[in-house]
Amino acid sequence: MIKHFLDARELEHPEPLERAIEALKLLDENSYFYMLHRKEPIPLLALAGEHNLNFISHQTEDENWHILISPNQNVKLEEFIKE
């Protein structure tokens, strides 16, 4: 699987969402988007749900959010989380 990565922890609104949308346009069945963020990006997750994308969001002990999105419904995104 090809990873498209974005560390959005230092970016200000609306840049994380804008960059994420651009990255999502690049995805195919063999790739996924991985974003680190300081908060859970609810609008991005809603967008992923509206487009029937496979996604998870997970907050780690350091309070960072790990968001993974893929068009491939069969991939287990949990396996790609790096804490």
Order of alpha helices (4+ residues) and beta strands (2+ residues): beta-alpha-beta-alpha-beta-beta
